[in-house]
Amino acid sequence: MASVIDPEKHADLIGLQRAVFAADRELHAYSGVEAEPLRGAVRQAAAVKNRALEESGLVQEHGWYTAEQDLKQAARAAERG
């Protein structure tokens, strides 16, 4: 099945997903004692992305699972170049 994410049309959503990935990588790379601020950054990035994904209409049209999984795949593809 084709992706519900169009890289050109949904570039903003892809950027938000990439921000979630970046925040998550930063959290996992952190070796300090107090990681709560980094966890908060991941939660905040995910909340912003989820809100935008829902407002795009993709969730209503295709469901959370499909919209979110396709967005993650598109963002990974964008990171690979």
C-alpha positions as CSV (number, residue, x, y, z in Angstrom):
1,M,0.0,0.0,0.0
2,A,1.2,3.5,-0.8
3,S,2.2,5.9,1.9
4,V,-0.3,8.5,3.0
5,I,2.6,10.9,3.5
6,D,3.6,13.0,0.5
7,P,7.2,14.3,1.1
8,E,6.5,17.6,-0.6
9,K,3.0,18.2,0.7
10,H,3.8,17.0,4.3
11,A,7.3,18.4,4.6
12,D,6.3,20.3,7.8
13,L,5.1,17.0,9.4
14,I,8.3,15.3,8.3
15,G,10.3,18.1,9.9
16,L,8.4,17.7,13.2
17,Q,8.9,13.9,13.2
18,R,12.6,14.5,12.6
19,A,12.7,16.8,15.6
20,V,11.2,14.0,17.7
21,F,13.9,11.6,16.4
22,A,16.6,14.1,17.2
23,A,15.3,14.7,20.8
24,D,15.1,11.0,21.3
25,R,18.6,10.4,20.1
26,E,19.8,13.2,22.5
27,L,18.0,11.5,25.4
28,H,19.5,8.1,24.6
29,A,23.0,9.5,24.2
30,Y,22.8,11.3,27.6
31,S,24.8,9.6,30.3
32,G,24.2,12.1,33.1
33,V,22.1,11.7,36.3
34,E,19.1,13.9,35.6
35,A,17.5,13.2,32.2
36,E,14.1,14.6,33.0
37,P,14.6,17.8,31.0
38,L,15.5,15.7,28.0
39,R,12.5,13.4,28.5
40,G,10.4,16.5,28.7
41,A,11.9,17.7,25.4
42,V,11.0,14.4,23.7
43,R,7.4,14.5,25.1
44,Q,7.0,18.1,23.9
45,A,8.3,17.4,20.4
46,A,6.0,14.4,20.2
47,A,3.0,16.4,21.4
48,V,3.6,19.1,18.8
49,K,4.0,16.5,16.1
50,N,0.9,14.6,17.1
51,R,-1.2,17.8,17.2
52,A,0.0,18.8,13.7
53,L,-0.6,15.2,12.4
54,E,-4.1,15.3,13.8
55,E,-4.8,18.8,12.4
56,S,-3.6,17.7,9.0
57,G,-6.6,15.4,8.6
58,L,-4.5,12.3,8.0
59,V,-5.5,10.7,11.3
60,Q,-9.2,11.1,10.6
61,E,-8.8,9.8,7.1
62,H,-6.3,6.9,7.7
63,G,-6.2,6.3,11.4
64,W,-3.4,7.0,13.9
65,Y,-1.4,3.9,13.2
66,T,-1.1,4.3,9.4
67,A,-0.6,8.1,9.6
68,E,2.1,7.8,12.3
69,Q,3.9,4.8,10.8
70,D,4.0,6.3,7.3
71,L,5.2,9.6,8.8
72,K,8.0,7.8,10.6
73,Q,9.0,6.0,7.4
74,A,9.0,9.3,5.5
75,A,11.1,11.0,8.1
76,R,13.6,8.2,8.2
77,A,13.9,8.4,4.4
78,A,14.4,12.1,4.6
79,E,17.2,11.6,7.1
80,R,18.9,9.1,4.8
81,G,18.7,11.7,2.1
